[in-house]
Amino acid sequence: MRYLHTMVRVKDLDASLDFYCGKFGLKEVRRMDNEAGRYTLVFLAASEDVEAGKAASAPLLELTYNWDTEDYTGGRNFGHLAYEVDDIYALCASLQEKGVVINRPPRDGRMAFVRSPDGISIEILQKGGALAPSEPWLSMPNTGAW
């Protein structure tokens, strides 16, 4: 398992980039605009990771800017922790056997979500390409929120 990123929602992308990059010293390493979903993702890495050429494998901060902005309350600005795993199906099965609810099953063979006992959302991503969709995950519904 490898820690990937932490996501936070931001209301003003320019102000956030000024803070995280201009003042705090992080470096933008990747950006994705999603017109259909009406959001922008900006991934930031620590300057030391960028300078060492490790930005592709270093843990990142993901700024999520929703174009239709809202006032985030009650922790809605914090999104989730993300981890990459060798076999998403094996990990989800192991978690389920240990009593962990799979809130968003890996129906696509690529992504799942669970929650910690404190309600922190954790994204689990398949390393490399997605695994072939298979049961029981393929037909398993979402449970709760993530």
Sine and cosine of phi, psi and omega as CSV:
sin_phi,cos_phi,sin_psi,cos_psi,sin_omega,cos_omega
0.00,0.00,0.61,-0.79,0.01,-1.00
-0.71,-0.70,0.75,-0.67,0.04,-1.00
-0.94,0.34,0.76,-0.65,-0.08,-1.00
-0.97,-0.25,-0.88,0.47,-0.09,-1.00
-0.33,-0.94,0.26,-0.97,0.16,-0.99
-0.88,-0.48,0.72,-0.69,-0.03,-1.00
-0.96,-0.29,0.73,-0.69,0.15,-0.99
-0.77,-0.63,0.64,-0.77,0.06,-1.00
-1.00,0.07,0.65,-0.76,-0.01,-1.00
-0.83,-0.56,0.57,-0.82,-0.03,-1.00
-1.00,0.05,-0.56,0.83,-0.03,-1.00
-0.78,-0.62,0.98,-0.22,-0.09,-1.00
-0.88,0.47,-0.68,0.73,-0.01,-1.00
-0.88,0.47,-0.71,0.71,0.02,-1.00
-0.90,0.44,-0.63,0.78,0.01,-1.00
-0.92,0.40,-0.68,0.74,0.03,-1.00
-0.91,0.42,-0.61,0.80,0.06,-1.00
-0.87,0.50,-0.69,0.73,0.00,-1.00
-0.93,0.37,-0.86,0.52,-0.13,-0.99
-0.92,0.39,-0.61,0.79,-0.04,-1.00
-0.99,-0.12,-0.81,0.59,-0.08,-1.00
-0.91,0.40,-0.59,0.81,-0.08,-1.00
-0.96,-0.30,-0.68,0.73,-0.10,-1.00
-1.00,0.08,-0.39,0.92,0.11,-0.99
0.99,-0.13,0.12,0.99,0.08,-1.00
-0.96,0.28,0.31,-0.95,-0.03,-1.00
-0.86,-0.51,0.70,-0.71,0.08,-1.00
-0.96,0.29,0.79,-0.61,-0.02,-1.00
-0.88,-0.47,-0.27,0.96,0.00,-1.00
-0.31,-0.95,0.55,-0.83,0.03,-1.00
-0.61,-0.79,0.62,-0.78,0.03,-1.00
-0.64,-0.77,0.83,-0.55,0.11,-0.99
-0.98,-0.18,0.75,-0.66,0.02,-1.00
-0.88,-0.48,0.99,-0.15,-0.05,-1.00
-0.89,0.45,-0.67,0.74,-0.03,-1.00
-0.89,0.45,-0.67,0.75,0.00,-1.00
-1.00,0.06,-0.15,0.99,0.02,-1.00
0.85,0.52,0.78,0.62,0.06,-1.00
-0.52,-0.85,0.30,-0.95,0.09,-1.00
-0.81,-0.58,0.71,-0.71,0.12,-0.99
-0.93,-0.35,0.76,-0.65,0.06,-1.00
-0.82,-0.58,0.84,-0.55,-0.02,-1.00
-0.98,-0.21,0.75,-0.66,-0.05,-1.00
-0.87,-0.49,0.60,-0.80,0.04,-1.00
-0.83,-0.55,0.39,-0.92,0.09,-1.00
-0.91,0.41,0.59,-0.81,-0.06,-1.00
-0.85,0.52,-0.59,0.81,0.01,-1.00
-0.89,0.45,-0.62,0.78,0.04,-1.00
-0.92,0.38,-0.62,0.78,0.02,-1.00
-0.91,0.41,-0.74,0.67,-0.03,-1.00
-0.90,0.44,-0.52,0.86,0.01,-1.00
-1.00,0.07,0.02,1.00,-0.02,-1.00
0.95,0.30,0.40,0.92,-0.06,-1.00
-0.96,-0.28,0.14,0.99,-0.10,-1.00
-0.86,0.50,-0.50,0.86,-0.02,-1.00
-0.94,0.35,-0.40,0.92,-0.04,-1.00
-0.89,-0.46,-0.03,1.00,-0.04,-1.00
-0.99,0.12,0.45,-0.89,0.13,-0.99
-0.88,0.47,0.64,-0.77,-0.09,-1.00
-0.86,-0.51,0.32,-0.95,0.19,-0.98
-0.97,-0.23,0.84,-0.54,0.01,-1.00
-0.98,-0.19,0.89,-0.45,0.11,-0.99
-1.00,-0.04,0.84,-0.55,0.03,-1.00
-0.95,-0.31,0.89,-0.45,0.02,-1.00
-0.93,-0.36,0.94,-0.34,0.06,-1.00
-1.00,0.09,0.82,-0.57,-0.09,-1.00
-0.88,0.47,-0.56,0.83,0.08,-1.00
-1.00,-0.06,0.99,0.13,-0.20,-0.98
-0.92,0.39,0.39,-0.92,0.05,-1.00
-0.62,-0.78,0.28,-0.96,0.12,-0.99
-1.00,0.10,0.87,-0.49,-0.04,-1.00
-1.00,0.07,0.83,-0.56,0.01,-1.00
-0.78,-0.62,0.31,-0.95,0.08,-1.00
0.88,0.48,0.53,0.85,0.04,-1.00
0.99,0.14,0.16,0.99,-0.01,-1.00
-0.91,0.42,-0.30,0.95,0.01,-1.00
-0.97,0.26,-0.40,0.92,0.10,-1.00
-1.00,0.05,0.79,-0.61,-0.08,-1.00
-1.00,-0.09,-0.95,0.31,-0.11,-0.99
-0.23,-0.97,0.26,-0.97,0.22,-0.98
-1.00,-0.10,0.46,-0.89,0.00,-1.00
-0.72,-0.69,0.71,-0.71,0.03,-1.00
-0.76,-0.65,0.61,-0.79,0.06,-1.00
-0.98,-0.18,0.70,-0.72,-0.05,-1.00
-0.76,-0.65,0.37,-0.93,0.00,-1.00
-0.94,0.33,-0.57,0.82,-0.04,-1.00
-0.58,-0.81,0.99,-0.14,-0.07,-1.00
-0.89,0.46,-0.58,0.81,0.00,-1.00
-0.92,0.39,-0.69,0.73,-0.01,-1.00
-0.90,0.43,-0.68,0.74,0.00,-1.00
-0.91,0.41,-0.71,0.70,0.01,-1.00
-0.88,0.47,-0.64,0.77,0.04,-1.00
-0.90,0.44,-0.67,0.74,0.02,-1.00
-0.89,0.45,-0.71,0.71,0.03,-1.00
-0.88,0.47,-0.69,0.72,-0.01,-1.00
-0.88,0.47,-0.66,0.75,0.04,-1.00
-0.88,0.47,-0.46,0.89,-0.01,-1.00
-1.00,-0.04,0.17,0.99,0.08,-1.00
1.00,0.00,0.16,0.99,0.02,-1.00
-1.00,0.08,0.75,-0.66,0.05,-1.00
-0.98,0.22,0.77,-0.64,0.09,-1.00
-1.00,0.02,0.99,-0.15,-0.09,-1.00
-0.92,0.40,-0.68,0.74,0.06,-1.00
-0.81,-0.58,0.99,-0.17,-0.05,-1.00
-0.90,0.43,0.40,-0.92,-0.01,-1.00
-0.98,0.18,0.85,0.53,-0.04,-1.00
-0.85,0.53,-0.53,0.85,-0.04,-1.00
-1.00,0.00,0.02,1.00,-0.03,-1.00
0.95,0.30,0.20,0.98,-0.11,-0.99
-0.78,-0.62,-0.58,0.81,-0.15,-0.99
-0.61,-0.80,0.65,-0.76,0.09,-1.00
-0.61,-0.79,0.32,-0.95,0.09,-1.00
-0.73,-0.69,0.64,-0.77,0.16,-0.99
-0.74,-0.67,0.14,-0.99,0.06,-1.00
-0.82,-0.57,0.57,-0.82,0.09,-1.00
-0.96,0.27,0.19,-0.98,0.06,-1.00
-0.85,0.52,-0.39,0.92,0.03,-1.00
-1.00,-0.05,0.12,0.99,0.05,-1.00
1.00,0.08,0.19,0.98,0.05,-1.00
-0.97,0.23,0.80,-0.60,-0.01,-1.00
-0.98,0.20,0.72,-0.69,-0.01,-1.00
-0.82,-0.57,0.86,-0.51,0.05,-1.00
-1.00,-0.01,0.72,-0.69,0.05,-1.00
-0.91,-0.43,0.83,-0.56,-0.04,-1.00
-0.87,-0.49,0.66,-0.75,0.04,-1.00
-0.96,0.29,0.79,-0.62,0.06,-1.00
-0.91,0.40,0.67,-0.74,-0.02,-1.00
0.96,0.29,-0.55,-0.84,0.00,-1.00
-0.98,0.21,0.27,-0.96,0.01,-1.00
-0.90,0.43,0.55,-0.84,0.14,-0.99
-0.97,0.23,0.38,-0.92,0.04,-1.00
-0.89,0.46,0.74,-0.67,0.03,-1.00
-0.83,0.56,0.68,-0.73,0.00,-1.00
-0.46,-0.89,0.30,-0.95,0.05,-1.00
-0.99,0.16,0.44,-0.90,0.13,0.99
-0.99,0.11,-0.04,1.00,-0.14,-0.99
-0.94,0.35,-0.60,0.80,-0.10,-0.99
-0.84,0.55,-0.63,0.77,-0.05,-1.00
-0.97,-0.26,0.11,0.99,-0.04,-1.00
-0.98,0.20,0.78,-0.63,0.00,-1.00
-0.98,0.20,0.29,-0.96,0.15,-0.99
-0.92,0.40,0.48,-0.88,0.04,-1.00
-0.77,-0.64,0.86,-0.51,0.02,-1.00
0.93,0.38,-0.47,-0.88,-0.01,-1.00
-0.87,-0.49,0.34,-0.94,0.06,-1.00
-0.69,-0.73,0.00,0.00,0.00,0.00
